[in-house]
Every structure is written in structure tokens, then in C-alpha cells.
Amino acid sequence: MKQVNYDLLIIGGGFAGSTAAWHLANKGLKILLIDSKPWSRIGDKPCGDAVSKEHFDNLGMPYPEGEQLEQKIEGIKLYSPDMSTEWTVKGEGFEINAPAYTQRLLKEAQDRGVEVMDLTTAMKPIFQDGYVKGAVIFDRRKEEQIEVNAKIVIEATGYSRSFRSKLPQELPVAEDMDEKDSDIAYREVAYTRSDIEEPTYLKIFINQTTSPGGYWWYFPKGKDKVNIGLGIQGGMGYPSIYTFYEKYWKDYGADVDRSRMIVKGGALVPTRRPLDTLVWNGVIVIGDSGYTANPVHGGGKGSAMISGFCAARAVLNAFEKGDFSANSLWETNICYNDRYGAKQASLELFRRFLQKLSDDDINYGMRKKVIREEDLLEASTTGDLQLSVADKAIRVIAGIGRPSLLYKLKNVAQYMKDVKALYKNYPTSPEGLGQWRSNVRQLISEFDKVVSK
Ligand SMILES: Cc1cc2nc3c(=O)[nH]c(=O)nc-3n(C[C@H](O)[C@H](O)[C@H](O)COP(=O)(O)OP(=O)(O)OC[C@H]3O[C@@H](n4cnc5c(N)ncnc54)[C@H](O)[C@@H]3O)c2cc1C
């Protein structure tokens, strides 16, 4: 078999992999990025395509522009199940053309020295002496297998986890997940019959009947084009996602002209805390493969970028030290948990709580402001659910109709704080991982008992 040597192999050119490549290009490393898809389809996956502006700012990445940008966003409108309450949460963002933006990042990385091979799949890891040392890849153009030896492999294979799932199962980065910690989602992009009233606002509809454990969305892509879809909780034995779509799409997108559909499709998204460790000897896992999506809304593009950024920093430092061990790559975890992972852990608990609420509870909670827009914004930005003292009286009065809801909410807020604190004290080296992991699991199992009461 043909053999080639690289410093770094990146498997997967989605938002996570292309971000890592973009940050690492032109830094003196010999890098190969591979993706199974043809170049023109890289970045093309079922998605709502909404990304908050802050991610680009925080990571020093270019804003989408030209054909990469479909709509500038000013905020989100959130609707209660009975549609009687509408909340507006302000926040700038973009409705993007994901393939165009991803391919732009890849092209810029390629122009600065990263080799990109499309139509090329990682078949299996090369694993020796406890280290990931590369991958056997298959080049579909030449129909040949190639052994790629690399000091570090970045696995960015999305929800498929198609590389790390073939590693020895005892490695912490091979950690599997419970299907209930995922969302099954489906969307269609189509033209509308008339101009969209407020194209700068994303609309989200919460309803446990039409989207159990998830929500419906209506995301404008310009004045007469929309991305409309829904997510439902995985592992629950619900009917197929298409059944829900066909039954309820008119409730949320009466103006959608399905005869002028541009694209449709479904996929899964992880809705949990990140992998306990994103790294091991010679390997870093990023993006959906590392469970980096937001547990409450399932948005994963911004956090895939954060994980790619953190991985890139760790790779550069590892090459400076000439050390590719888990210990050396560990700073990926510290960087990621500090920027996003701690919030994710806290929001995983919030998501578990929300999924257990009935439509009645949500209608009541939104109408009476047991939780308010500001709380939601705060929770989604920082992962903190602050139930401030000044508002206590109002909340107690609001909660009188549903004392158990208010009681649970207070408990949830405390557990969210506790799990976030655990993540803020993430171990500084792999030695501390075992004890820390058991503390996290214990806290989550206690939380589940309290919330299911
Ligand atoms: C319906 C739906 C709606 C969503 N809406 C939003 C939203 O509005 N906003 C948001 O931010 N997020 C949203 N998400 C989540 C978001 O799409 C993902 O979190 C994000 O795209 C993950 O990026 P990634 O790079 O990790 O993975 P991916 O984009 O899946 O990229 C993985 C890449 O790896 C390649 N690959 C896989 N295995 C191999 C292999 N063995 N060899 C070579 N290549 C391989 C694939 O071809 C692919 O290109 C949504 C998800 C779904 C399913």
C-alpha cells in the first residue's frame, strides 16, 4: 500500500474541520484534510443554517459575505405552544449558505498550503503503542488505499463519528452516547408564495405535540425563501420525523410553496455535554463528533468552530513541544470547556428539564413569566439560570398556580450552577479524568431523580 507522511491529518471538512484547517494553515505544518464528499458538496448537510455573529467575532473568523450570506438576523421570536405568548430575544446572527462558507474556509486554507483531498474517506485508524498514528484512507478518484502517517489526527467526522468509533473501545475518546441525548431533525428549504413579513427574525415554535422534546423553526433566507423544519428527541420511539413534518408543516409555514423546493433532508444532532475528553494520545475530536452542539437548541456550527479553534491552538503547542500525548493535547479540553463546554453541561440539564414539561406548563410558564426572556437569553449565552432575588416575589406569585413547577425550576437552576462549577474545575491533566467523570455522572443521576419526581 502507498504510504505518505504528514504532520497532521484532518478527517472531515465540515464547519469543525474547515475551521481547524483555516486556523492552522501557513503555520509551518504539513497538513492533509480529507472529506468523503466531492468538493462542491462539502459543508452541505441538513441544517437550519443560523449562526450567531459572536462566534465569528470571538474566533477572529471572517463574516459570511456575498453568496455565503443569505440573511442578516436581528433576533429570535419564540412562541408558546398555544401561540398566545410571543417573546422576542435580540441577538445578531447570520442565516448562511453553509456549503459556500465552508468551501471558502477550505479554499483559503488550501491557498495557504493545506492539502485538501475530496472524495476521500478514512477507512480505519492506525493505532500503535497506545497512540493514534494516522489512518488508512481510500481515494475514490484513483481507487486506491493510502496509509497516511501523521503525528496528530483531528477527527471531525460529524455525527457519524466514523473514525473514532473504530478506535479501541477502552479509549475515552471512543465514548458512545445515549440516543436520548440526540435530536432527530428534518428541514426543507423552499420559496414562499409572498414576501416574508420580518425576514430578519428567526421564528421558533415550542410544542410537545407537534415536535416532542424539540421545536419547529422558520428561518428566513432572504425575502422569499425559508428554511423550515423541526427536531424531536431521539431514542423515544416516536413516529418518523417525516410523519410530523407532513402533518404539521402548514401550521408553521402556511406560505411555503413546496412545489418550489430547493433542498430537503434530515439528520441527527447531539444534545448533550461534550465528550468527557476531546483528546487522547495523537488524536483530537471536534464538532458534532465530540458532541459540541448546544443541548437546548441543537445549534452546533458556532461551537464546532470553537472546538476547531481550540484544537488548532493545541496542535501548534504540541508541535512546539514535540509531544503528541493526551497530556500535551489536553489544553484543547481546557480551552473548549472554558469557552463553551461548561455552558453545554449546564444546558444539558436545562434541556432534560424542558423535555419533561407539558405544553400546559410551558404556556403557563411563558405567560406568567415564571421564566422570562432575559433569563432565557442569559441561560443561552452563559448557561446560568439566574432567578434573581428582586424578582422572587413576582415569581412566587406566578408560581402559585404551579408550585411544583417553581420548586423544580429552583432546583434545576442550582444543579445547572453545580455542573457548570464542575466543568470550570475540569482536571488539568488526564490523571484527574476518572474522578471528575464520576463526579459529573453522579450529579446528573441525582438531577434526573429530582426532575422526574
Ligand atoms: C436539521 C438540522 C438543523 C440544524 N440547524 C442548525 C442551525 O440552525 N444552526 C447551527 O449552528 N447548527 C445547526 N445544526 C447542527 C449543525 O448542523 C452541526 O452541529 C454542524 O454542522 C456540525 O459540524 P461538523 O463539522 O462537526 O460536522 P459535519 O458538518 O457533519 O461535517 C462532517 C464532515 O466529515 C465528513 N466525513 C465523515 N466521515 C468521514 C470519513 N470517514 N472520511 C472522510 N470524511 C468524512 C463528512 O462528509 C462531512 O463533510 C442542525 C443540525 C440538523 C441535523
The ligand as an SDF file (V2000), in Angstrom:
LIG
                    3D

 53 58  0  0  0  0  0  0  0  0999 V2000
  -31.7490   19.5290   10.6570 C   0  0  0  0  0  0  0  0  0  0  0  0
  -30.6670   20.1880   11.4500 C   0  0  0  0  0  0  0  0  0  0  0  0
  -30.7410   21.5520   11.7040 C   0  0  0  0  0  0  0  0  0  0  0  0
  -29.6810   22.2030   12.3340 C   0  0  0  0  0  0  0  0  0  0  0  0
  -29.7500   23.5620   12.4810 N   0  0  0  0  0  0  0  0  0  0  0  0
  -28.6620   24.2360   12.9420 C   0  0  0  0  0  0  0  0  0  0  0  0
  -28.6370   25.6600   12.9380 C   0  0  0  0  0  0  0  0  0  0  0  0
  -29.5740   26.3370   12.5260 O   0  0  0  0  0  0  0  0  0  0  0  0
  -27.5160   26.2760   13.3890 N   0  0  0  0  0  0  0  0  0  0  0  0
  -26.4210   25.5780   13.8260 C   0  0  0  0  0  0  0  0  0  0  0  0
  -25.4270   26.1980   14.2340 O   0  0  0  0  0  0  0  0  0  0  0  0
  -26.4250   24.2300   13.8270 N   0  0  0  0  0  0  0  0  0  0  0  0
  -27.4980   23.5360   13.3880 C   0  0  0  0  0  0  0  0  0  0  0  0
  -27.4730   22.1610   13.3460 N   0  0  0  0  0  0  0  0  0  0  0  0
  -26.2640   21.4470   13.8090 C   0  0  0  0  0  0  0  0  0  0  0  0
  -25.1140   21.6160   12.8120 C   0  0  0  0  0  0  0  0  0  0  0  0
  -25.5460   21.2650   11.5250 O   0  0  0  0  0  0  0  0  0  0  0  0
  -23.9140   20.7600   13.2140 C   0  0  0  0  0  0  0  0  0  0  0  0
  -23.6760   20.9070   14.5930 O   0  0  0  0  0  0  0  0  0  0  0  0
  -22.6380   21.1660   12.4820 C   0  0  0  0  0  0  0  0  0  0  0  0
  -22.8440   21.2840   11.1000 O   0  0  0  0  0  0  0  0  0  0  0  0
  -21.5390   20.1520   12.7820 C   0  0  0  0  0  0  0  0  0  0  0  0
  -20.3960   20.3990   12.0040 O   0  0  0  0  0  0  0  0  0  0  0  0
  -19.2470   19.2950   11.9140 P   0  0  0  0  0  0  0  0  0  0  0  0
  -18.1570   19.9090   11.0990 O   0  0  0  0  0  0  0  0  0  0  0  0
  -18.9340   18.7860   13.2510 O   0  0  0  0  0  0  0  0  0  0  0  0
  -19.8980   18.0660   11.1440 O   0  0  0  0  0  0  0  0  0  0  0  0
  -20.4160   17.9190    9.6360 P   0  0  0  0  0  0  0  0  0  0  0  0
  -20.8770   19.2120    9.0950 O   0  0  0  0  0  0  0  0  0  0  0  0
  -21.3520   16.7760    9.6520 O   0  0  0  0  0  0  0  0  0  0  0  0
  -19.1030   17.5260    8.8100 O   0  0  0  0  0  0  0  0  0  0  0  0
  -18.5260   16.2610    8.9090 C   0  0  0  0  0  0  0  0  0  0  0  0
  -17.7690   16.0070    7.6020 C   0  0  0  0  0  0  0  0  0  0  0  0
  -16.9930   14.8190    7.7590 O   0  0  0  0  0  0  0  0  0  0  0  0
  -17.0470   14.0820    6.5590 C   0  0  0  0  0  0  0  0  0  0  0  0
  -16.7420   12.6900    6.9290 N   0  0  0  0  0  0  0  0  0  0  0  0
  -17.4240   11.8900    7.7960 C   0  0  0  0  0  0  0  0  0  0  0  0
  -16.8000   10.7030    7.9340 N   0  0  0  0  0  0  0  0  0  0  0  0
  -15.7040   10.7630    7.1360 C   0  0  0  0  0  0  0  0  0  0  0  0
  -14.6440    9.8430    6.8700 C   0  0  0  0  0  0  0  0  0  0  0  0
  -14.5890    8.6520    7.4610 N   0  0  0  0  0  0  0  0  0  0  0  0
  -13.6790   10.2090    5.9960 N   0  0  0  0  0  0  0  0  0  0  0  0
  -13.7030   11.4220    5.3900 C   0  0  0  0  0  0  0  0  0  0  0  0
  -14.6840   12.3380    5.6230 N   0  0  0  0  0  0  0  0  0  0  0  0
  -15.6540   12.0140    6.4960 C   0  0  0  0  0  0  0  0  0  0  0  0
  -18.4430   14.3080    6.0310 C   0  0  0  0  0  0  0  0  0  0  0  0
  -18.5080   14.0850    4.6330 O   0  0  0  0  0  0  0  0  0  0  0  0
  -18.6900   15.7740    6.4140 C   0  0  0  0  0  0  0  0  0  0  0  0
  -18.3440   16.6590    5.3700 O   0  0  0  0  0  0  0  0  0  0  0  0
  -28.5390   21.4680   12.7690 C   0  0  0  0  0  0  0  0  0  0  0  0
  -28.4870   20.0870   12.5690 C   0  0  0  0  0  0  0  0  0  0  0  0
  -29.5370   19.4490   11.9160 C   0  0  0  0  0  0  0  0  0  0  0  0
  -29.4390   17.9690   11.6960 C   0  0  0  0  0  0  0  0  0  0  0  0
  1  2  1  0
  2  3  1  0
  2 52  2  0
  3  4  2  0
  4  5  1  0
  4 50  1  0
  5  6  2  0
  6  7  1  0
  6 13  1  0
  7  8  2  0
  7  9  1  0
  9 10  1  0
 10 11  2  0
 10 12  1  0
 12 13  2  0
 13 14  1  0
 14 15  1  0
 14 50  1  0
 15 16  1  0
 16 17  1  0
 16 18  1  0
 18 19  1  0
 18 20  1  0
 20 21  1  0
 20 22  1  0
 22 23  1  0
 23 24  1  0
 24 25  2  0
 24 26  1  0
 24 27  1  0
 27 28  1  0
 28 29  2  0
 28 30  1  0
 28 31  1  0
 31 32  1  0
 32 33  1  0
 33 34  1  0
 33 48  1  0
 34 35  1  0
 35 36  1  0
 35 46  1  0
 36 37  1  0
 36 45  1  0
 37 38  2  0
 38 39  1  0
 39 40  1  0
 39 45  2  0
 40 41  1  0
 40 42  2  0
 42 43  1  0
 43 44  2  0
 44 45  1  0
 46 47  1  0
 46 48  1  0
 48 49  1  0
 50 51  2  0
 51 52  1  0
 52 53  1  0
M  END
$$$$
